[in-house]
């Protein structure tokens, strides 16, 4: 947070306040405020990001999607499920209007929208979105990628809500396999750094 607080005024002088190139810094700042439990300031930086995207016609669909997805995550965290649904649907519309919508951003937005649906009791819709997210991720990443674990964890929540404990156990086992594989894969790197 200290580095961002120092860098932001410099970048604002270089680009001008409200410039779309400040969006990544604002999104990081919002994430820091969320982690500290300061949702009010997090929302301020998310709104700045959204304003910059809306005022800059050529900011790019990926940036717009990232901002909308972050808003969706923010509203999900705030338990404002209708607003989360709206933001995530908008993010998906932006992605689907692009040429390449089978990417990890699409899968993450689908997974977050599934979380919203779980909280709203729309289990069938959540199941379908998780299925789409998994299909996308399985086509672009290996079977041990952490993003797969995120979607599988959402499915765990879904099956726990619907009482399918057999599926919960199977999915939790798969999530743990991914996490163990990740620890094993990065252990030699961590050892070499030490």
Secondary structure, 3 states (H helix, E strand, C coil): CHHHHHHHHHHHHHHCCCCHHHHHHHHHHHHHHHHCCCHHHHHHHHHHHHHHHHHCCCCCHHHHHHHHHHHHHHHHHCCCHHHHHHHHHHHHHHHHHCCCCCCHHHHHHHHHHHHHHHHHCCHHHHHHHHHHHHHHHHHHCCCCCHHHHHHHHHHHHHHHHHCCHHHHHHHHHHHHHHHHHHHHHHHHHHHHHC
